[in-house]
Amino acid sequence: MHMHASALPHPAHILLVDDEDDCNFVTKLVLKKAGYAGRLTCYTAPEEAIEHLRRGEDLPDLMFVDINMPRMNGFELITQCEAEGLLPSDLTTVFMFSSSNRPMDQEKALSLASVSGYVEKALSVDSFEQVLRARARA
């Protein structure tokens, strides 16, 4: 059975962790174009995203985490969340998000217990639909 993307359940809340404002802006536009009508929370600082998860309320259904960020990279963010027991979570599907398409980054991302997949930047309608399909299978 082939599920058309519009038939796929959209996450109610997406959390985006990326230090680049312009990338966050593009992601918002792409999500809108893909018909996403839920909420998008953006953090440019990984520490703020961890703080959000620590509060334990308003948890995201889907989380995109950029790999290359200053101070704390995406891998460190996920490792920190795993160490604190914030991830993996039954509610939140995590995708690493990067402009790097280096195989070692993809392998490292997929070796983390919390990470369900890897998406190349910039997000496109197609890649968002692939994420939704992966989420539906999970």
C-alpha positions in Angstrom: 0.0 0.0 0.0 1.5 3.3 -1.1 0.7 6.1 1.3 0.7 9.6 -0.3 2.5 12.1 1.8 -0.6 14.2 2.5 -2.2 11.0 4.0 0.7 10.7 6.4 0.1 12.0 9.9 1.9 15.2 10.5 3.7 15.7 13.8 1.9 18.2 16.0 5.1 19.9 17.1 8.5 20.0 15.5 11.6 21.2 17.3 14.4 22.5 15.2 17.9 22.9 16.6 20.1 24.9 14.2 22.5 27.7 14.9 21.7 29.4 11.5 18.7 31.7 11.5 18.5 31.7 7.7 18.4 27.9 7.6 15.6 28.0 10.2 13.7 30.4 8.0 14.1 28.2 4.9 12.9 25.2 6.9 9.8 27.1 8.0 9.0 27.9 4.3 9.5 24.3 3.2 7.3 23.0 6.0 4.6 25.4 5.0 4.9 24.4 1.4 4.6 20.8 2.4 1.3 21.6 4.1 2.6 21.4 7.6 0.2 23.2 9.9 1.6 22.2 13.3 3.9 24.1 15.5 7.5 24.7 14.9 9.9 25.7 17.7 13.4 26.8 16.7 16.4 27.0 18.9 19.7 28.4 17.7 21.5 27.3 20.9 21.6 23.5 21.7 21.6 24.4 25.4 18.1 26.0 25.0 16.8 22.8 23.3 18.1 20.6 26.1 16.4 23.0 28.6 13.2 22.6 26.7 13.4 18.8 26.9 14.3 18.9 30.6 11.1 20.8 31.4 9.2 17.7 30.1 6.3 19.6 28.8 5.4 20.5 25.3 7.7 17.8 24.0 8.2 17.6 20.2 6.9 14.8 18.1 9.8 15.3 15.7 13.1 16.9 16.2 15.7 18.0 13.6 19.2 18.5 15.0 21.9 20.2 13.1 25.3 18.5 13.3 27.7 21.4 12.9 27.1 24.0 15.6 29.5 26.1 17.7 30.0 25.3 21.4 28.0 22.0 21.2 27.5 20.0 18.1 24.4 17.9 17.3 26.1 14.7 18.3 27.0 16.2 21.7 23.5 17.4 22.1 22.0 14.0 21.5 24.6 12.3 23.7 23.9 14.8 26.5 20.1 14.1 26.2 20.7 10.4 26.2 22.9 10.7 29.3 20.1 12.6 31.1 17.5 10.1 30.0 15.6 12.7 27.9 16.1 10.7 24.8 15.3 8.3 23.3 11.6 9.0 23.9 8.5 7.2 22.7 7.1 10.5 21.7 10.0 12.2 19.9 11.5 11.0 16.6 14.9 12.5 16.1 16.6 13.2 12.7 20.1 14.6 12.3 20.1 17.5 10.0 23.2 18.6 8.2 24.7 20.2 5.1 27.5 17.6 5.4 26.9 14.5 3.4 30.0 12.8 4.7 29.3 9.1 5.2 31.1 9.2 8.6 28.6 11.8 9.8 25.7 9.7 8.6 27.1 6.5 10.2 27.7 8.3 13.5 24.2 9.8 13.5 22.6 6.5 12.9 24.7 4.8 15.6 23.0 6.9 18.2 20.1 5.2 20.0 17.8 8.2 19.7 18.4 9.0 16.0 15.9 7.6 13.5 17.4 9.1 10.4 19.6 11.6 8.6 18.4 14.5 6.4 20.5 16.7 4.2 20.1 20.4 4.4 18.3 22.3 3.2 15.1 20.5 3.9 12.9 20.0 0.9 9.3 19.0 0.6 10.5 15.6 -0.7 12.9 15.1 2.2 10.2 16.1 4.7 7.9 13.6 3.2 10.6 10.9 3.5 10.9 11.8 7.2 7.1 11.4 7.6 7.2 8.0 5.9 10.1 6.9 8.1 8.2 8.1 11.1 5.1 6.2 10.1 7.1 3.0 9.8 8.8 3.4 13.2 
